[in-house]
Amino acid sequence: MPLSEDLRNELAAIEPRKACDRLAELSGLFHTAGSLHLLGRGEVAVHLDLSSSAAARRAFTLLRRLGVQTEIRTYQRRAFGQETRYQLHVEGEDRALQVLHEAGVLSAGLAPIDRPPKRVVAQWCCRGAYLRGALLGSGTLSGPRSPHLEIRAASRDGAELLAEIAGLTVHERGRHVVAYAKGAEAIADALAAAGASDTALAFQERAVMAATKARANRLANADHANLVRASRAAQAQIKAVRRLERRGVLADLDPALREIARLRVRHPSLSLRELGNRCRPRATKSAAQRRLAKLVRLAGL
């Protein structure tokens, strides 16, 4: 299951204990996934457009507990895989408008508010609930490679509030503004602030496993490259010894060069350090490398 879906399922299962938390969570939902529709004659309607059935059920339950009548409808998007979307339709009845005003979604004059007033997110529990609602409304999570958490907001003020709550970064993208975090630690902190501790732990575990696997792959690739270089160098050294033998000049060389030449032909897979240990007296790795390099130069390779 995608990480975003895991996150929404966990957040949707969290039950707000206080009335202020319910309003704050509802505020986060409407500020990230809501839209206001003018029907004429002073009447309005508010819609929530959500990508998750769990988020839709959560929003439906919140509204019902606050005494707001709503209807869930589904439709398929024409693009991006034609996935199913969920719309909650809230008619502009007195109770609905009152709740949306208390949640900081609409002003007293029924105008949309970009950022909820301080009373909605005054307490730490309310800020966590608002973040939870925003993640349910438009949050996406990807990883563990290139970890990325993003919440799309309708305005810069709304995105900046999310950044203040969860330590995110704000970026304008076309008609929308996003608050995002990169890096496993920053993302885990934001998820924990919203109450998604299980997803935060799972995400960190995946990130650690991915980093460990990537490091193991880098080490394996480095070892393979070193082996290839060492093998090619040994082949060149053996070729140089054979050429010097054919020319009849090997026997006239310094005893140390003759010794390393004999050892290299006899032990083509040994490392420079191992060849040096077989010399009498023992030679260092750098001494063995210099002697073999001299043989290659003398052979004209």
Number of C-alpha atoms within 10 A of each C-alpha: 5 10 16 19 19 15 23 27 19 17 25 20 12 14 12 16 9 11 12 20 25 23 28 32 31 27 30 32 28 29 29 27 24 22 15 18 13 11 11 7 6 8 12 17 16 20 19 22 23 23 20 21 18 19 26 23 15 24 26 20 14 18 21 12 12 15 12 21 17 19 11 16 12 14 11 11 11 9 7 6 8 10 12 14 16 20 20 22 19 21 20 22 13 9 14 20 22 17 19 23 21 20 25 27 29 23 16 13 7 17 12 19 16 18 23 24 13 10 13 21 25 12 13 12 19 23 25 24 30 29 30 30 32 28 29 32 30 25 25 19 23 15 19 20 13 10 18 17 24 20 24 27 30 19 18 19 16 23 29 21 21 28 20 13 18 23 18 23 16 24 15 14 9 6 8 13 20 27 25 25 24 17 16 22 15 17 24 23 17 25 26 17 21 25 19 23 18 16 21 22 14 15 24 20 14 16 20 14 13 15 14 12 12 13 12 12 12 12 12 12 12 12 12 12 12 12 14 12 12 17 16 12 16 21 16 17 24 23 17 23 26 16 19 20 13 10 10 10 13 20 11 9 12 10 11 15 20 18 16 24 22 13 17 21 16 11 14 16 15 15 18 20 16 16 22 21 15 13 15 10 9 14 19 16 15 12 14 23 17 13 18 25 17 15 25 20 12 15 19 10 12
